[in-house]
Amino acid sequence: MPDDPPGTLPDASPGTLPGGASFAVPPLTRDIPLLALPRLTPAATAVARPPPFRARGPGIGWPDGGRARGASLDVPPLTRDIPLLARVLSGLTPAATAVARPPPFRGPGGRTVSRRPGPPVRCRSDRLPPRRPPMTSDPTLAELAGRVAADRDRPAYGHDALITCDRLVRVFTADGVEVQALQGLDLLVREGELMALVGASGSGKSTLMNILAGLDTPTAGAARVAGRDLLTMTARDRLAYRREVVGFVWQQTSRNLLPYLTSAQNVALPMQLAGRRGDRARSGRRARAERALELLELLEVADCRDRRPHQMSGGQQQRVAIAVALAGDPSVLLADEPTGELDSHTAEQIFAAFRTANERLGTTIVIVTHDQAVAGEVRRTVAIRDGRTSTEVLRRSEVDAATGHETVVAREYAMLDRAGRLQLPAEYTKALNMRDRVALELEPDHIAVRPDDSEGR
C-alpha cells in the first residue's frame, strides 16, 4: 500500500459498522474521531485510539520536508492526528509535529480499511482570526531611529526669531515661600515687529521684560535675544548686552533721563559710553551731537534739545526717553508701561513715536501695557495669564474694492505652547460651565472641546 505524500490527508474511505451497515469516513473525520464526530452515535465513534507514536531511525518524513535523524519522541494524539492544523493554530514547533502519517485506519473488528492518496490539504487563511496591527506604543528599533533622525533634522525652536523664550521659568523665594512669576512661558518675536504684551497685575509681564532687558536671570528654560543666550552670560557680557543689543524705556520718566543734563546731552550719553563699535560707531563730539539731533527731530521734540527734564511735559520726557533708548542703535527696544502716567491724548503721541521708530529705523519694539486701548495700536498683541502666554490678537488692514475704504480686522487666537497646553478664555469656560475637565473630539479639520457630561449619565 503506497504511503501518502507528506503534508496531505487521504480522501474519504468506506467503513462498516456492526450489523453490516456501511459508511464513508471523510479524511478529517477519520483522523480526528473525537473532535469531528461529537454528535454521532457511540457505534459511529467506536474507533480505537492508536498507540503513542514513536519516530525512530532515519527515513521518517517530516510535514515540512525535513528528516528525523534517529530521534525518538512521543507525539500527543491531537498533534499526531492533525499535524498541519495543529501547527497553524497552536504554533507548535516542527519537533512537536514531526509525524509522517498516522497509522492505517481500522474499523470495528480490527478490519483494515484501504486508503487512497488524495490531494494536498491546505488550511484556508481566511478562516483564521486577522492579525492585530502592531501597537504604536511599542515601536521597532527602526521606527525609533527614524524618529530620532527626524527630530535631529528639524529646525530648532525659534531659529528664525529675534527673541525666543522657550519654556521660561522664574521663581522668586522670600522667607521660604516660593512665588512662580513665569511658569513655562513660550514666546517668539520676529525681527522688525511692533507688538504689545498685556496682562493683569501679577501675570508676569514685567518679570519677562526684566529678563529680556538683562536685568534679571530666569530660573529655568531658555531665553535668546539677537543670538545672545541670557542664561549663560557673565556680568561683563550683560553690560555689553544692555549697551549694544537692547534699549529700555521705563514707566517713570525719572528713571529714563538724568535731571542735570539737557535732552541732547541725555541722548548723546549712551553713544559716548559705548565708544567705537565698528561700522556703527560715531566718534567725536560733533558726530554724537548730530545723531542726537536726528533722533530728537524724528520724534518731534527737537525744540527741547536744550531743556532739562523738569522743563518739559510728561509726553515730551517720554519721547526724549525713546530717543535715549534708540541712541545706541539697538536691535530690540523694550518699553514697560510707557503711557502709564500719561493721558490718552499724550499716549497716542507716544505710540506714534514708537511706530515711527519701527517703520523708519526698523527697530523691533516690544511694549508691556495693561491698557487694552493702547494694545489696539499695534498689529500683534499677546496676553499673559498665570505666567504663560494665553491668547494672541492679530490685526490686519483690509481695503474694500468697491469703496476703497480701509478697515482694520482683528482676530483672536489661543496660544498652544510646545507641551500642547492650551488656555481657554475665562468667558468661554464660564458660559458653558466648563470645570475640571473637558471632552475632546478629533474632527477632519478641527478639534472639538465640549463640557464634561459624565455626571448626567
VOVODO-420169 format. One record per residue (C-alpha): residue number from 1; z, x negated, y negated. Coordinates in Angstrom, 3 decimals, padded with zeros to 6 digits, always signed. Example, Ala and Ser with C-alpha at 12.3 -4.5 7.8 and 13.67 -1.06 7.14 Angstrom:
2
@n = 1; up = +007.800; east = -012.300; north = +004.500 .
@n = 2; up = +007.140; east = -013.670; north = +001.060 .
REM end
This chain:
457
@n = 1; up = +000.000; east = +000.000; north = +000.000 .
@n = 2; up = -001.056; east = -001.675; north = -003.256 .
@n = 3; up = +001.536; east = -002.235; north = -005.917 .
@n = 4; up = +001.182; east = -000.595; north = -009.314 .
@n = 5; up = +000.387; east = -002.814; north = -012.260 .
@n = 6; up = +003.413; east = -003.896; north = -014.256 .
@n = 7; up = +004.332; east = -001.580; north = -017.127 .
@n = 8; up = +002.767; east = +001.587; north = -015.511 .
@n = 9; up = +004.037; east = +004.659; north = -013.739 .
@n = 10; up = +002.153; east = +006.410; north = -010.894 .
@n = 11; up = +000.535; east = +009.820; north = -011.048 .
@n = 12; up = +002.136; east = +012.964; north = -009.653 .
@n = 13; up = +002.696; east = +012.714; north = -005.883 .
@n = 14; up = +003.218; east = +015.510; north = -003.328 .
@n = 15; up = +006.510; east = +016.067; north = -001.548 .
@n = 16; up = +008.123; east = +018.508; north = +000.928 .
@n = 17; up = +011.337; east = +020.470; north = +000.868 .
@n = 18; up = +013.368; east = +021.740; north = +003.864 .
@n = 19; up = +011.616; east = +024.718; north = +005.380 .
@n = 20; up = +008.116; east = +023.349; north = +004.842 .
@n = 21; up = +007.778; east = +024.093; north = +001.100 .
@n = 22; up = +005.646; east = +021.581; north = -000.746 .
@n = 23; up = +005.967; east = +020.404; north = -004.346 .
@n = 24; up = +004.423; east = +017.844; north = -006.657 .
@n = 25; up = +006.725; east = +015.322; north = -008.337 .
@n = 26; up = +005.473; east = +014.050; north = -011.724 .
@n = 27; up = +005.905; east = +010.340; north = -012.278 .
@n = 28; up = +008.657; east = +010.630; north = -014.869 .
@n = 29; up = +010.426; east = +013.321; north = -012.799 .
@n = 30; up = +010.244; east = +011.212; north = -009.689 .
@n = 31; up = +011.592; east = +008.127; north = -011.396 .
@n = 32; up = +014.416; east = +009.909; north = -013.305 .
@n = 33; up = +015.525; east = +012.752; north = -010.999 .
@n = 34; up = +018.944; east = +013.226; north = -012.545 .
@n = 35; up = +017.730; east = +013.281; north = -016.158 .
@n = 36; up = +014.421; east = +015.099; north = -015.853 .
@n = 37; up = +015.479; east = +017.914; north = -013.431 .
@n = 38; up = +018.815; east = +019.231; north = -014.715 .
@n = 39; up = +017.753; east = +022.884; north = -014.231 .
@n = 40; up = +016.201; east = +022.706; north = -010.738 .
@n = 41; up = +017.969; east = +023.727; north = -007.574 .
@n = 42; up = +020.124; east = +021.217; north = -005.730 .
@n = 43; up = +017.477; east = +021.080; north = -002.987 .
@n = 44; up = +014.840; east = +020.016; north = -005.517 .
@n = 45; up = +017.055; east = +017.225; north = -006.785 .
@n = 46; up = +018.270; east = +016.049; north = -003.397 .
@n = 47; up = +016.809; east = +012.623; north = -003.851 .
@n = 48; up = +018.823; east = +009.691; north = -002.662 .
@n = 49; up = +019.524; east = +007.118; north = -005.364 .
@n = 50; up = +018.023; east = +003.772; north = -004.459 .
@n = 51; up = +020.437; east = +000.935; north = -003.848 .
@n = 52; up = +021.162; east = -001.542; north = -006.661 .
@n = 53; up = +018.065; east = -003.602; north = -007.235 .
@n = 54; up = +018.306; east = -007.351; north = -006.885 .
@n = 55; up = +015.495; east = -009.584; north = -008.077 .
@n = 56; up = +015.274; east = -012.895; north = -006.253 .
@n = 57; up = +012.807; east = -015.687; north = -005.957 .
@n = 58; up = +009.505; east = -016.300; north = -007.690 .
@n = 59; up = +006.771; east = -013.730; north = -007.934 .
@n = 60; up = +008.900; east = -010.897; north = -009.337 .
@n = 61; up = +006.875; east = -009.151; north = -012.034 .
@n = 62; up = +008.345; east = -008.505; north = -015.479 .
@n = 63; up = +007.252; east = -005.475; north = -017.518 .
@n = 64; up = +006.202; east = -007.744; north = -020.396 .
@n = 65; up = +004.191; east = -010.060; north = -018.211 .
@n = 66; up = +006.869; east = -012.725; north = -017.670 .
@n = 67; up = +008.180; east = -014.130; north = -014.412 .
@n = 68; up = +011.654; east = -014.152; north = -012.875 .
@n = 69; up = +012.282; east = -017.713; north = -011.797 .
@n = 70; up = +014.716; east = -017.459; north = -008.935 .
@n = 71; up = +017.158; east = -015.330; north = -010.897 .
@n = 72; up = +019.378; east = -012.778; north = -009.215 .
@n = 73; up = +020.617; east = -009.837; north = -011.242 .
@n = 74; up = +021.849; east = -006.292; north = -010.738 .
@n = 75; up = +019.947; east = -003.715; north = -012.751 .
@n = 76; up = +021.657; east = -000.397; north = -013.643 .
@n = 77; up = +019.933; east = +002.683; north = -012.119 .
@n = 78; up = +018.890; east = +004.126; north = -015.519 .
@n = 79; up = +017.390; east = +000.843; north = -016.609 .
@n = 80; up = +015.656; east = +000.394; north = -013.262 .
@n = 81; up = +014.187; east = +003.902; north = -013.262 .
@n = 82; up = +012.827; east = +003.856; north = -016.840 .
@n = 83; up = +012.220; east = +000.221; north = -017.745 .
@n = 84; up = +009.751; east = +000.863; north = -020.555 .
@n = 85; up = +011.565; east = +003.818; north = -022.125 .
@n = 86; up = +014.906; east = +002.014; north = -021.950 .
@n = 87; up = +013.525; east = -000.998; north = -023.777 .
@n = 88; up = +012.087; east = +001.109; north = -026.602 .
@n = 89; up = +015.015; east = +003.489; north = -027.132 .
@n = 90; up = +018.023; east = +001.312; north = -026.460 .
@n = 91; up = +016.651; east = -002.085; north = -027.489 .
@n = 92; up = +017.712; east = -003.828; north = -024.290 .
@n = 93; up = +016.858; east = -007.472; north = -023.742 .
@n = 94; up = +013.985; east = -008.494; north = -021.413 .
@n = 95; up = +016.515; east = -009.749; north = -018.836 .
@n = 96; up = +018.063; east = -006.304; north = -018.556 .
@n = 97; up = +014.643; east = -004.713; north = -017.905 .
@n = 98; up = +013.196; east = -007.318; north = -015.573 .
@n = 99; up = +012.030; east = -004.819; north = -012.966 .
@n = 100; up = +008.584; east = -004.885; north = -011.338 .
@n = 101; up = +008.547; east = -001.338; north = -009.941 .
@n = 102; up = +011.130; east = +000.988; north = -008.431 .
@n = 103; up = +011.164; east = +001.266; north = -004.592 .
@n = 104; up = +008.875; east = +003.765; north = -002.873 .
@n = 105; up = +009.852; east = +007.389; north = -003.368 .
@n = 106; up = +011.311; east = +009.054; north = -000.284 .
@n = 107; up = +011.601; east = +012.835; north = +000.139 .
@n = 108; up = +014.072; east = +014.736; north = +002.292 .
@n = 109; up = +014.474; east = +013.346; north = +005.769 .
@n = 110; up = +013.575; east = +009.834; north = +004.610 .
@n = 111; up = +009.813; east = +010.520; north = +004.740 .
@n = 112; up = +007.853; east = +008.104; north = +002.596 .
@n = 113; up = +005.515; east = +009.725; north = +000.084 .
@n = 114; up = +002.366; east = +007.865; north = -000.785 .
@n = 115; up = +001.799; east = +006.879; north = -004.390 .
@n = 116; up = -001.412; east = +006.243; north = -006.203 .
@n = 117; up = -001.833; east = +003.856; north = -009.093 .
@n = 118; up = -002.046; east = +005.651; north = -012.432 .
@n = 119; up = -002.996; east = +004.755; north = -015.938 .
@n = 120; up = -000.504; east = +002.817; north = -018.071 .
@n = 121; up = +002.144; east = +004.962; north = -019.715 .
@n = 122; up = +002.726; east = +004.275; north = -023.405 .
@n = 123; up = +005.600; east = +005.611; north = -025.457 .
@n = 124; up = +004.495; east = +007.561; north = -028.495 .
@n = 125; up = +005.964; east = +006.084; north = -031.659 .
@n = 126; up = +005.665; east = +009.396; north = -033.500 .
@n = 127; up = +008.420; east = +010.805; north = -031.259 .
@n = 128; up = +010.868; east = +008.111; north = -032.332 .
@n = 129; up = +013.036; east = +008.550; north = -035.438 .
@n = 130; up = +011.486; east = +006.920; north = -038.523 .
@n = 131; up = +012.830; east = +003.572; north = -039.529 .
@n = 132; up = +015.076; east = +003.722; north = -042.579 .
@n = 133; up = +013.881; east = +001.747; north = -045.588 .
@n = 134; up = +015.795; east = -001.406; north = -046.421 .
@n = 135; up = +018.822; east = -000.924; north = -048.649 .
@n = 136; up = +018.312; east = -002.106; north = -052.219 .
@n = 137; up = +021.919; east = -003.306; north = -052.299 .
@n = 138; up = +021.153; east = -005.809; north = -049.539 .
@n = 139; up = +018.121; east = -007.759; north = -050.852 .
@n = 140; up = +016.472; east = -010.532; north = -048.926 .
@n = 141; up = +016.598; east = -014.166; north = -049.915 .
@n = 142; up = +013.020; east = -013.983; north = -051.182 .
@n = 143; up = +013.871; east = -010.994; north = -053.379 .
@n = 144; up = +016.879; east = -012.792; north = -054.838 .
@n = 145; up = +014.759; east = -015.861; north = -055.547 .
@n = 146; up = +012.190; east = -013.663; north = -057.293 .
@n = 147; up = +014.852; east = -012.098; north = -059.487 .
@n = 148; up = +016.197; east = -015.498; north = -060.487 .
@n = 149; up = +012.702; east = -016.701; north = -061.353 .
@n = 150; up = +012.033; east = -013.570; north = -063.437 .
@n = 151; up = +015.308; east = -013.991; north = -065.343 .
@n = 152; up = +014.539; east = -017.650; north = -065.970 .
@n = 153; up = +011.090; east = -016.881; north = -067.370 .
@n = 154; up = +012.334; east = -014.003; north = -069.561 .
@n = 155; up = +012.830; east = -014.978; north = -073.230 .
@n = 156; up = +016.420; east = -015.409; north = -074.339 .
@n = 157; up = +018.123; east = -012.562; north = -076.161 .
@n = 158; up = +017.333; east = -012.773; north = -079.872 .
@n = 159; up = +014.836; east = -015.619; north = -079.509 .
@n = 160; up = +012.718; east = -014.224; north = -082.370 .
@n = 161; up = +015.597; east = -013.112; north = -084.654 .
@n = 162; up = +017.069; east = -014.918; north = -087.625 .
@n = 163; up = +020.563; east = -013.536; north = -086.932 .
@n = 164; up = +021.719; east = -012.979; north = -083.346 .
@n = 165; up = +025.086; east = -011.566; north = -082.313 .
@n = 166; up = +025.425; east = -011.384; north = -078.542 .
@n = 167; up = +028.499; east = -009.556; north = -077.199 .
@n = 168; up = +030.566; east = -010.816; north = -080.121 .
@n = 169; up = +034.348; east = -010.505; north = -079.795 .
@n = 170; up = +037.039; east = -011.167; north = -082.401 .
@n = 171; up = +040.712; east = -010.686; north = -081.573 .
@n = 172; up = +043.493; east = -011.123; north = -084.118 .
@n = 173; up = +047.032; east = -011.823; north = -082.922 .
@n = 174; up = +050.133; east = -011.262; north = -085.021 .
@n = 175; up = +053.717; east = -011.209; north = -083.712 .
@n = 176; up = +052.492; east = -010.851; north = -080.141 .
@n = 177; up = +050.274; east = -007.863; north = -080.967 .
@n = 178; up = +046.517; east = -008.163; north = -080.423 .
@n = 179; up = +044.007; east = -006.277; north = -082.532 .
@n = 180; up = +040.373; east = -006.239; north = -081.410 .
@n = 181; up = +038.238; east = -006.128; north = -084.521 .
@n = 182; up = +034.963; east = -006.714; north = -082.648 .
@n = 183; up = +034.556; east = -005.548; north = -079.048 .
@n = 184; up = +031.290; east = -006.944; north = -077.680 .
@n = 185; up = +029.056; east = -006.297; north = -080.701 .
@n = 186; up = +025.287; east = -006.815; north = -080.376 .
@n = 187; up = +023.068; east = -007.198; north = -083.452 .
@n = 188; up = +019.622; east = -008.599; north = -084.211 .
@n = 189; up = +018.259; east = -009.181; north = -087.720 .
@n = 190; up = +014.688; east = -010.373; north = -088.196 .
@n = 191; up = +013.589; east = -012.727; north = -090.915 .
@n = 192; up = +012.745; east = -011.002; north = -094.219 .
@n = 193; up = +014.745; east = -007.821; north = -093.509 .
@n = 194; up = +016.782; east = -005.901; north = -096.057 .
@n = 195; up = +019.398; east = -003.974; north = -094.132 .
@n = 196; up = +022.823; east = -002.400; north = -094.540 .
@n = 197; up = +025.885; east = -002.300; north = -092.296 .
@n = 198; up = +028.014; east = +000.823; north = -092.681 .
@n = 199; up = +031.260; east = +001.924; north = -091.113 .
@n = 200; up = +034.695; east = +003.286; north = -091.809 .
@n = 201; up = +037.572; east = +001.090; north = -092.875 .
@n = 202; up = +038.730; east = -000.994; north = -089.909 .
@n = 203; up = +035.467; east = -000.654; north = -087.984 .
@n = 204; up = +034.911; east = -004.438; north = -088.016 .
@n = 205; up = +032.083; east = -004.781; north = -090.533 .
@n = 206; up = +033.951; east = -007.147; north = -092.879 .
@n = 207; up = +035.040; east = -009.264; north = -089.904 .
@n = 208; up = +031.416; east = -009.563; north = -088.875 .
@n = 209; up = +030.416; east = -010.654; north = -092.378 .
@n = 210; up = +033.102; east = -013.364; north = -092.448 .
@n = 211; up = +031.828; east = -014.711; north = -089.128 .
@n = 212; up = +028.218; east = -014.756; north = -090.327 .
@n = 213; up = +029.298; east = -016.473; north = -093.559 .
@n = 214; up = +031.004; east = -019.260; north = -091.633 .
@n = 215; up = +034.456; east = -018.282; north = -092.916 .
@n = 216; up = +035.786; east = -017.151; north = -089.521 .
@n = 217; up = +035.236; east = -018.080; north = -085.875 .
@n = 218; up = +034.634; east = -015.485; north = -083.137 .
@n = 219; up = +036.916; east = -015.342; north = -080.128 .
@n = 220; up = +034.103; east = -014.932; north = -077.592 .
@n = 221; up = +030.412; east = -014.174; north = -077.399 .
@n = 222; up = +027.581; east = -015.877; north = -079.251 .
@n = 223; up = +026.504; east = -015.901; north = -082.903 .
@n = 224; up = +023.470; east = -017.771; north = -084.234 .
@n = 225; up = +022.069; east = -017.799; north = -087.760 .
@n = 226; up = +018.834; east = -019.659; north = -088.544 .
@n = 227; up = +019.237; east = -021.751; north = -085.394 .
@n = 228; up = +022.871; east = -022.677; north = -086.105 .
@n = 229; up = +025.453; east = -021.926; north = -083.409 .
@n = 230; up = +028.510; east = -020.611; north = -085.245 .
@n = 231; up = +030.860; east = -021.188; north = -082.291 .
@n = 232; up = +030.269; east = -024.919; north = -081.876 .
@n = 233; up = +030.066; east = -026.056; north = -085.500 .
@n = 234; up = +032.529; east = -028.627; north = -086.803 .
@n = 235; up = +034.233; east = -028.411; north = -090.194 .
@n = 236; up = +031.551; east = -030.644; north = -091.724 .
@n = 237; up = +028.812; east = -028.513; north = -090.161 .
@n = 238; up = +030.370; east = -025.345; north = -091.585 .
@n = 239; up = +030.449; east = -026.823; north = -095.063 .
@n = 240; up = +026.759; east = -027.727; north = -094.849 .
@n = 241; up = +026.030; east = -024.299; north = -093.369 .
@n = 242; up = +027.630; east = -022.466; north = -096.303 .
@n = 243; up = +025.810; east = -024.654; north = -098.810 .
@n = 244; up = +022.337; east = -024.561; north = -097.281 .
@n = 245; up = +021.919; east = -021.558; north = -094.973 .
@n = 246; up = +023.882; east = -018.590; north = -096.363 .
@n = 247; up = +024.747; east = -017.178; north = -099.746 .
@n = 248; up = +027.613; east = -014.739; north = -100.246 .
@n = 249; up = +028.373; east = -012.031; north = -102.799 .
@n = 250; up = +031.925; east = -010.681; north = -102.826 .
@n = 251; up = +033.055; east = -007.252; north = -103.964 .
@n = 252; up = +035.466; east = -008.756; north = -106.505 .
@n = 253; up = +033.475; east = -010.312; north = -109.308 .
@n = 254; up = +036.275; east = -012.800; north = -109.972 .
@n = 255; up = +035.543; east = -014.462; north = -106.621 .
@n = 256; up = +031.867; east = -014.965; north = -107.415 .
@n = 257; up = +032.000; east = -016.673; north = -110.843 .
@n = 258; up = +034.117; east = -019.398; north = -112.407 .
@n = 259; up = +035.677; east = -017.924; north = -115.561 .
@n = 260; up = +035.360; east = -021.114; north = -117.694 .
@n = 261; up = +031.603; east = -021.585; north = -117.067 .
@n = 262; up = +028.674; east = -019.737; north = -118.570 .
@n = 263; up = +026.214; east = -017.783; north = -116.461 .
@n = 264; up = +023.666; east = -020.607; north = -116.492 .
@n = 265; up = +026.320; east = -023.145; north = -115.551 .
@n = 266; up = +027.607; east = -020.963; north = -112.687 .
@n = 267; up = +024.087; east = -020.693; north = -111.275 .
@n = 268; up = +023.420; east = -024.439; north = -111.649 .
@n = 269; up = +026.701; east = -025.469; north = -109.970 .
@n = 270; up = +025.646; east = -024.829; north = -106.317 .
@n = 271; up = +022.468; east = -026.879; north = -106.860 .
@n = 272; up = +024.491; east = -029.717; north = -108.334 .
@n = 273; up = +026.924; east = -029.700; north = -105.382 .
@n = 274; up = +024.112; east = -029.591; north = -102.830 .
@n = 275; up = +022.334; east = -032.633; north = -104.271 .
@n = 276; up = +018.902; east = -033.624; north = -102.988 .
@n = 277; up = +017.740; east = -031.748; north = -099.839 .
@n = 278; up = +014.207; east = -032.929; north = -099.051 .
@n = 279; up = +011.328; east = -030.843; north = -100.398 .
@n = 280; up = +013.674; east = -028.099; north = -101.670 .
@n = 281; up = +015.569; east = -030.452; north = -103.935 .
@n = 282; up = +015.511; east = -030.054; north = -107.696 .
@n = 283; up = +017.029; east = -033.248; north = -109.024 .
@n = 284; up = +018.116; east = -033.718; north = -112.577 .
@n = 285; up = +019.890; east = -031.557; north = -115.058 .
@n = 286; up = +016.685; east = -030.224; north = -116.590 .
@n = 287; up = +015.350; east = -029.031; north = -113.214 .
@n = 288; up = +018.613; east = -027.273; north = -112.417 .
@n = 289; up = +018.656; east = -025.567; north = -115.793 .
@n = 290; up = +015.081; east = -024.353; north = -115.309 .
@n = 291; up = +015.840; east = -022.985; north = -111.861 .
@n = 292; up = +018.954; east = -021.185; north = -113.144 .
@n = 293; up = +016.960; east = -019.566; north = -115.932 .
@n = 294; up = +014.281; east = -018.424; north = -113.471 .
@n = 295; up = +016.859; east = -016.640; north = -111.319 .
@n = 296; up = +018.546; east = -015.011; north = -114.294 .
@n = 297; up = +015.177; east = -013.712; north = -115.542 .
@n = 298; up = +014.281; east = -012.459; north = -112.064 .
@n = 299; up = +017.462; east = -010.367; north = -112.004 .
@n = 300; up = +017.060; east = -009.265; north = -115.646 .
@n = 301; up = +020.183; east = -010.973; north = -117.015 .
@n = 302; up = +018.527; east = -013.865; north = -118.864 .
@n = 303; up = +020.179; east = -012.713; north = -122.080 .
@n = 304; up = +023.577; east = -013.505; north = -120.517 .
@n = 305; up = +022.860; east = -017.162; north = -119.768 .
@n = 306; up = +025.302; east = -018.444; north = -122.418 .
@n = 307; up = +028.026; east = -015.868; north = -121.771 .
@n = 308; up = +031.177; east = -016.322; north = -119.756 .
@n = 309; up = +032.252; east = -013.690; north = -117.175 .
@n = 310; up = +034.697; east = -011.919; north = -119.481 .
@n = 311; up = +031.894; east = -011.414; north = -121.988 .
@n = 312; up = +029.734; east = -009.422; north = -119.508 .
@n = 313; up = +029.916; east = -005.987; north = -117.917 .
@n = 314; up = +030.622; east = -005.440; north = -114.241 .
@n = 315; up = +026.954; east = -004.866; north = -113.420 .
@n = 316; up = +025.900; east = -007.989; north = -115.281 .
@n = 317; up = +028.534; east = -010.037; north = -113.492 .
@n = 318; up = +027.284; east = -008.863; north = -110.095 .
@n = 319; up = +023.658; east = -009.675; north = -110.920 .
@n = 320; up = +024.700; east = -013.134; north = -112.063 .
@n = 321; up = +026.666; east = -013.456; north = -108.810 .
@n = 322; up = +023.485; east = -012.645; north = -106.874 .
@n = 323; up = +021.713; east = -015.402; north = -108.819 .
@n = 324; up = +024.506; east = -017.828; north = -107.882 .
@n = 325; up = +024.125; east = -016.876; north = -104.192 .
@n = 326; up = +020.353; east = -017.443; north = -104.397 .
@n = 327; up = +020.648; east = -020.781; north = -106.200 .
@n = 328; up = +020.799; east = -022.802; north = -103.004 .
@n = 329; up = +017.631; east = -021.109; north = -101.645 .
@n = 330; up = +019.495; east = -019.731; north = -098.580 .
@n = 331; up = +017.881; east = -018.219; north = -095.511 .
@n = 332; up = +020.367; east = -015.315; north = -095.496 .
@n = 333; up = +022.151; east = -013.513; north = -098.315 .
@n = 334; up = +025.322; east = -011.636; north = -097.326 .
@n = 335; up = +026.938; east = -009.074; north = -099.614 .
@n = 336; up = +030.299; east = -007.442; north = -098.880 .
@n = 337; up = +030.654; east = -004.131; north = -100.776 .
@n = 338; up = +028.762; east = -005.413; north = -103.836 .
@n = 339; up = +028.893; east = -001.993; north = -105.531 .
@n = 340; up = +032.427; east = -001.035; north = -104.563 .
@n = 341; up = +033.745; east = -001.425; north = -108.127 .
@n = 342; up = +030.688; east = -000.081; north = -109.946 .
@n = 343; up = +029.490; east = +003.351; north = -110.989 .
@n = 344; up = +026.461; east = +004.974; north = -109.390 .
@n = 345; up = +024.046; east = +004.029; north = -112.178 .
@n = 346; up = +025.085; east = +000.378; north = -112.106 .
@n = 347; up = +024.981; east = +000.420; north = -108.308 .
@n = 348; up = +021.313; east = +001.401; north = -108.453 .
@n = 349; up = +020.635; east = -001.611; north = -110.669 .
@n = 350; up = +022.392; east = -003.918; north = -108.223 .
@n = 351; up = +020.306; east = -002.610; north = -105.327 .
@n = 352; up = +017.191; east = -003.010; north = -107.391 .
@n = 353; up = +018.185; east = -006.662; north = -107.825 .
@n = 354; up = +018.593; east = -007.057; north = -104.059 .
@n = 355; up = +015.174; east = -005.518; north = -103.418 .
@n = 356; up = +013.612; east = -007.844; north = -105.979 .
@n = 357; up = +015.144; east = -010.909; north = -104.297 .
@n = 358; up = +013.973; east = -009.691; north = -100.903 .
@n = 359; up = +010.405; east = -008.954; north = -101.991 .
@n = 360; up = +009.837; east = -011.850; north = -104.391 .
@n = 361; up = +011.749; east = -014.632; north = -102.612 .
@n = 362; up = +011.519; east = -013.414; north = -099.008 .
@n = 363; up = +015.272; east = -013.788; north = -098.502 .
@n = 364; up = +016.868; east = -011.918; north = -095.597 .
@n = 365; up = +019.649; east = -009.726; north = -097.013 .
@n = 366; up = +022.498; east = -008.030; north = -095.149 .
@n = 367; up = +024.704; east = -005.673; north = -097.172 .
@n = 368; up = +028.022; east = -004.237; north = -095.980 .
@n = 369; up = +028.999; east = -000.908; north = -097.500 .
@n = 370; up = +030.820; east = +002.321; north = -096.708 .
@n = 371; up = +028.742; east = +004.371; north = -099.136 .
@n = 372; up = +026.056; east = +006.345; north = -097.294 .
@n = 373; up = +024.143; east = +006.898; north = -100.555 .
@n = 374; up = +023.924; east = +003.149; north = -101.042 .
@n = 375; up = +022.797; east = +002.682; north = -097.435 .
@n = 376; up = +019.899; east = +005.044; north = -098.109 .
@n = 377; up = +018.374; east = +002.457; north = -100.437 .
@n = 378; up = +017.338; east = +000.159; north = -097.572 .
@n = 379; up = +014.863; east = +000.535; north = -094.715 .
@n = 380; up = +017.354; east = -000.104; north = -091.920 .
@n = 381; up = +020.975; east = +000.971; north = -091.664 .
@n = 382; up = +023.215; east = +000.017; north = -088.729 .
@n = 383; up = +026.525; east = +001.833; north = -088.230 .
@n = 384; up = +029.518; east = +000.042; north = -086.696 .
@n = 385; up = +032.226; east = +002.040; north = -084.927 .
@n = 386; up = +035.204; east = +000.691; north = -082.985 .
@n = 387; up = +033.939; east = -002.877; north = -083.139 .
@n = 388; up = +030.457; east = -002.096; north = -081.782 .
@n = 389; up = +027.125; east = -001.049; north = -083.209 .
@n = 390; up = +026.793; east = +002.688; north = -082.600 .
@n = 391; up = +023.757; east = +004.114; north = -084.434 .
@n = 392; up = +020.776; east = +002.867; north = -086.401 .
@n = 393; up = +018.696; east = +004.652; north = -089.032 .
@n = 394; up = +015.124; east = +003.530; north = -089.691 .
@n = 395; up = +013.252; east = +004.694; north = -092.775 .
@n = 396; up = +009.527; east = +004.537; north = -093.425 .
@n = 397; up = +007.169; east = +005.845; north = -096.048 .
@n = 398; up = +004.509; east = +008.424; north = -095.254 .
@n = 399; up = +001.703; east = +009.449; north = -097.604 .
@n = 400; up = +000.254; east = +012.939; north = -097.472 .
@n = 401; up = -003.513; east = +012.588; north = -097.075 .
@n = 402; up = -004.182; east = +015.829; north = -098.977 .
@n = 403; up = -001.896; east = +015.411; north = -101.977 .
@n = 404; up = -001.280; east = +011.660; north = -101.962 .
@n = 405; up = +002.453; east = +012.316; north = -102.290 .
@n = 406; up = +004.670; east = +009.645; north = -100.695 .
@n = 407; up = +007.814; east = +010.636; north = -098.859 .
@n = 408; up = +010.472; east = +008.636; north = -097.044 .
@n = 409; up = +011.113; east = +009.734; north = -093.457 .
@n = 410; up = +014.388; east = +008.705; north = -091.806 .
@n = 411; up = +015.203; east = +008.845; north = -088.104 .
@n = 412; up = +018.499; east = +008.062; north = -086.432 .
@n = 413; up = +018.729; east = +006.190; north = -083.128 .
@n = 414; up = +021.674; east = +005.479; north = -080.829 .
@n = 415; up = +022.260; east = +001.806; north = -080.113 .
@n = 416; up = +022.040; east = +000.639; north = -076.495 .
@n = 417; up = +023.792; east = -002.683; north = -076.009 .
@n = 418; up = +022.999; east = -005.311; north = -073.404 .
@n = 419; up = +025.556; east = -003.873; north = -070.987 .
@n = 420; up = +023.823; east = -000.482; north = -071.077 .
@n = 421; up = +026.610; east = +001.182; north = -073.083 .
@n = 422; up = +025.752; east = +003.995; north = -075.462 .
@n = 423; up = +027.884; east = +005.606; north = -078.177 .
@n = 424; up = +027.125; east = +009.272; north = -078.757 .
@n = 425; up = +027.672; east = +010.682; north = -082.274 .
@n = 426; up = +031.022; east = +012.417; north = -082.617 .
@n = 427; up = +029.474; east = +015.612; north = -083.996 .
@n = 428; up = +027.235; east = +015.870; north = -080.935 .
@n = 429; up = +030.055; east = +015.484; north = -078.419 .
@n = 430; up = +032.267; east = +017.959; north = -080.275 .
@n = 431; up = +029.513; east = +020.571; north = -080.453 .
@n = 432; up = +029.090; east = +020.521; north = -076.641 .
@n = 433; up = +032.753; east = +019.829; north = -075.840 .
@n = 434; up = +031.921; east = +016.560; north = -074.073 .
@n = 435; up = +035.001; east = +014.663; north = -072.971 .
@n = 436; up = +035.947; east = +012.013; north = -070.433 .
@n = 437; up = +032.660; east = +012.123; north = -068.509 .
@n = 438; up = +029.131; east = +013.485; north = -068.678 .
@n = 439; up = +026.346; east = +014.168; north = -066.192 .
@n = 440; up = +023.157; east = +012.085; north = -066.371 .
@n = 441; up = +019.749; east = +013.148; north = -065.088 .
@n = 442; up = +016.713; east = +010.883; north = -064.998 .
@n = 443; up = +013.542; east = +012.653; north = -066.076 .
@n = 444; up = +009.998; east = +011.205; north = -066.128 .
@n = 445; up = +010.173; east = +010.397; north = -069.849 .
@n = 446; up = +013.856; east = +010.636; north = -070.825 .
@n = 447; up = +017.466; east = +010.665; north = -069.647 .
@n = 448; up = +019.317; east = +013.968; north = -069.960 .
@n = 449; up = +023.014; east = +013.890; north = -070.898 .
@n = 450; up = +024.870; east = +017.086; north = -070.008 .
@n = 451; up = +028.536; east = +018.157; north = -070.240 .
@n = 452; up = +030.706; east = +017.931; north = -067.147 .
@n = 453; up = +030.607; east = +021.286; north = -065.322 .
@n = 454; up = +032.533; east = +020.315; north = -062.192 .
@n = 455; up = +035.662; east = +022.215; north = -063.232 .
@n = 456; up = +033.846; east = +025.556; north = -063.284 .
@n = 457; up = +032.555; east = +025.218; north = -059.721 .
REM end
